[in-house]
């Protein structure tokens, strides 16, 4: 990336980067769910803990290279003379990009070798499999797993259409909250008339990241004990309460903002991996479904910066408005998904009774 000579090349590079990371995100989540199915929450939380730790540590590791004295001197030279071109090889910014490239290449080689030595066999999964009843066929004195036949589809396809649509919309809107915080939290803090310095804004942002990591560590332990729906309900309730309180009192004091951001970080920690596990408990999250969720989340993360970025300079409260409106929509969609559980339970109960009567 440091060697790109023109903005168009940078945009093309970022487009390829987005395509590859979307594939990695989708495939890794689906692979975890294929391996552990309804028990995947603890493993998803563990995997995404690595992401949150990396997202927190990487800026700290890159900072010495980004703000090195050489780059400051180069910036001075460039600002004084438009005809001076500093070679990319003279900039220390190359080092963090080289480290990232080496780690990515090493990970790819490890996975390629693992696949060559022990090819992975994808299990037979489908969106309807979990909600199909089984009939045991007696063979002699006992029956085995191989002697279980899946019955015909029992739930109406409308159940799956509604469930997947609501889940994709929830992913889409919720990721807008995390995107908004990641992109605009420091800018929002500096725009407030509370005298918040750039250093203090960075510390408040670090508080969000710290609470995010701590609660994700806790989630790994709680995933062994708590139902995924309970964990998500707690997260959404805390996120809604924090945003309402921030909406009502965000410009009162720096301390109150610090507390709000800490609670928001804590409430966001469980949602992304936990919601994947929540969906996996109800249907098989196959590659197409995982891809749909990734696509839906990418839509809002592309639109949110354009909307919030156009207004935040003149009205910093748009940052709070966006988050509050988003969590209200997310809460409604989550209640709708819980409602589909009731629908499914009643439908399967009626059909089970009917089959017994037959």
N, C-alpha and C positions, 0 to 999 in steps of 0.2 A: 504493500500500500504506500509506503513512503516514496516509492519511485514513480508513482503515477504522475504523468506530466500535465494532465488536463482534468477539469471537473467532470467531463463526460466519461472519462476512464474511471474516475472514482465512483460515479453513479453506477456504471456497468459492474464494477467490482463488488459494490454493495448489493446489487441485485443478485449476483451469483452467491454471495455470502448469505443472503436471506433465504435463497432456495435451499442451500445445503443445510443451514441450521434448522430450517423448518422440517426437513427430512429426518435429521438426527433427533429432533424433539419428538416427532411423531413416532418414529421407529422405536426409540428407547422406552417411551411410555407404554406402547403396545406390547413390546417384548416383556416388560415387567408384568403386565396384566395377563399375558399368555402363560407365563410361568407360574404365577401365584393366584390368579383369578380373584376370588372374593377376599383372599387374605393379602391382597397386594398393597393395601394402604401403608403399612409400616415400611415396605420396601420402596414405594414411591416417595414417601416422606424422606427416607434416607438418601435416595438418589438426588432429590431436589435440594436437600441440605447442602450437597456438594456444589450445586449451582449457586446458592445464596452465599456460601463462603467464598467461592471464586469471584462472584460479582462484588463482594466487599473488599477482598484482598487485592484484586488486580489493579484498581486505581491507586492504591497505596504503593504497590510495587512499581507501577509505571510513572508515578509522580517525579522521582528523581531524574528520569530521562526526559520527561515532558518539560520540566522546568529547570533543566540543566543550564549552567552559565553559558555554555556554547550556543544553545538555542536562543537565549536572550540576546547574546551578542549578534547572532545571525539576524534576528528580528530587527535589531537596530540598524544593521547594514542594509537590509532589504528596505526598511522604511525610509532610509536616507537616499537610496539610489535604486530606481526601478530597473536599472540595467544590470544589476548584480544578481546572479543566480547562484545560490548556494547548492553544491552537489548534495544529493540525498545521503551519500556515503559519509559526509561530514557531520550529519545530524545523529545525535544519540537516540532519537526516537525510533531508529531502526531496531534497536536492541529489544524492546518489549514485543514488537511485531515478530521478530525472529524467534523469540521464546515461544510465543503463541503458535507460530507455524510449526516449530519443532514438536511441541506437545501434541498438536493435532495430527501430525504425520506419525508420531509414535503410537498414538491411540489407534489410528487407522491400520497400522501394521499389525498391532496386537490382535485386533478384531479379525483381520484377514487371516492371520495364522491360526487363530482359534477356529474359524469357520472351515478352513482347509483340513485341519486335523480332526475336527469333530463337527461335521455339518449339522446345523440346527434344523430340526424337523418341526414345522409349524403344526400345531394341533388343529383338529377339525373344529372350527368355531363359526358361528353365524349369529346374526342379530337376534334370532328367535330361539336359539338353543336353550337358554336358561329357563324359559317359560314353557317348555314342553314337558308333558308328563311322560312317565315310563311305565311299561307293562312288563312284568317279569314272566318269563316263559319257564315253566317247570320242566326240568330235564332230569329224570330219575329222582334222586333224593335231594338235590340242591340246585341252585341257580348261580350263575356267575355274572360278572359285569358284561362279558361279551354276549350274554344272553338277554340283555335289556334292549328293547327296541323303542325308539322314539315314536310317539304317536303323531298323528297329523297336527298341524298348527292349530292351537286352541284359542289364542288371543287374536282379536282383530288387528289387522295391519295398521289401523288408525292409531292404536296404542303406541306402536313403534314410531310412527311419523310424528305424533305429538311429543313423545318423550325426547326423541333425538332433536327435534326443532327447539324445544324449550332448553335443552342442555346446551345446544350450540349458541343460542342467544345469550344464555347465562355466561358462557365462556367469553363471548364477544364483549359483553358489557363489563364484566368483572375485570378483564385484562385492561380495559380502558382506565380503571382506577389505578392499577399498578403502574401503567404507562404514564399516566398523568403525574403521579408522585415522583417517579424516576426522572421525568423530563423537566418538571416545573417547580418542584418543591423549593429549591434554593432561590429561584427567581421570585416565587410568591412571597417568601419570607422577607426578601430584601425590599419588595415593593410596599410592604406594610409600613405604616407610619409609627413604628415602634423602635426605630433606631437600631435594627438588627444589622450587624456587620456581616461581611462575607464569611469571616471566620466562624461567627456564631451560627450562621445559616448552614455551614458545612457540618458543624457539630450536631445540629438538630437533625440533619439528614443522616448522620452517622448513628444517631439514636434510633431512627427508624430501622436502619440495617441491623443494628445490634439486637433490637427486640425481635426482629424478623428471624435472625439466626437462633436466638435463645429459644423462642417458641417452637421453631421447627425441630430443634433437638428434643424438646419436651414432647412434641407430637409423635416422635418415634416410639417413645415409651407408652404414651396414652393410646396409641393405635392397637396395642395388645389388649387393652381393657375396654375402650369405648367404641361404641358404634360410630361408623363414619358419619351418619346423618346427625348424630348428637354433636360431633366435633364441628361439622359445618354450621349447624344451627347456632352454636356458641360463637363461632367466628363471625357470622353474618350479623348476629344480634349486637356483638361488641363493636363491629365496624359501623353499623347503623347508628348506635348510640354515640360513638366517638365523633362521627361526622355531623350529627345533629348538634351536639354540644359545641363543636368547632364552628358550625354555622352561626350559632347564637352568640358565641363569645370569643371568636378568633382574634379580634383586635383589642382585647382587653389588656393582656400582658404577655410577655415573652415566656414566662413560666407556664401559663396555661397552654400555649402553643406547643411547648416542649412535651408536656404531658399528653396532649392530644395525639401528637405524632408518634409518641411511644406506644400508645394504645392501638393506633391504626397499624403500626408495624406488627404488633403482636397479633392482631385480628387477621391480617393478610397472610400470615405465615402458613396456616394449615390449608388454605383454600385450594390452590392450584392442584397439588398432588391428591388432596383429599377428595376433590370433586371427580377426578378421574376414577378413583376407587369407588366412589358412590355410584357412578354410572356402571362400572364393571360389575357391581353387585346385582344389577338389574338386567343388563344385557351384555353380550360379548362385545367389547370395544375392539373391533377389527381395524385393519389398516385404513380402509375407507372412512370409517367413523372417526378414527384418530386424525386422519387428514382433514376431515370436515371441521373438527374442533380447532385444529391449528389454523385453517383458513379463516374461520369465523373470528378467531382472536386477532389475526393479522389485520383484518378489516378495521377494527376499532383502533388498533395501535398505529394505523396509518392516518386515520381521520382525526383522532383526538389532538395530536400536536398542531394540526392546521387550525382547528377550531379554538382551542385554548390559547395557542400562541398568538392569534390575531387580537385577542382581547385582554390578555393578562397585564400588559403594560399600562393600559388605561383603567382597567378594573380588575385588580388582583383577586377579588372575591369570586371571579369566574372559576378559579381553581377549586374553591370549596363547593360552588354550585354544581360543577361537573361531578365531583365525587359523591355528593349527597344524592343527586338525581340518579346516578348510576347504582348506588347501593340500594336505593328504594326499588328500582327495576329488578335488580338481582334478587332481592328478598321476595318480591312477588313471583318471579320465575321459580325460585326454590320451593315456595309453597305450592306452586302448580305441580312441580315434580313430585313432591310428597303426596299430592292429591292423586297422581297417577298410581301410586302404590296401593291406595285404597281401591281404585278402579280395578287394578290387576288382581288384587286379592279376592274381591267379590266375583270377578269373572271366572277365575280359576276354581273358586269354591263351587259356583253353580255348575261348571263343567265337570268337576270331580263327582259331584252328587249325581249328575246325569249319567256319567259313565258307570258308576256303581249300580245305578238302577237298571242299566242295560244288561 
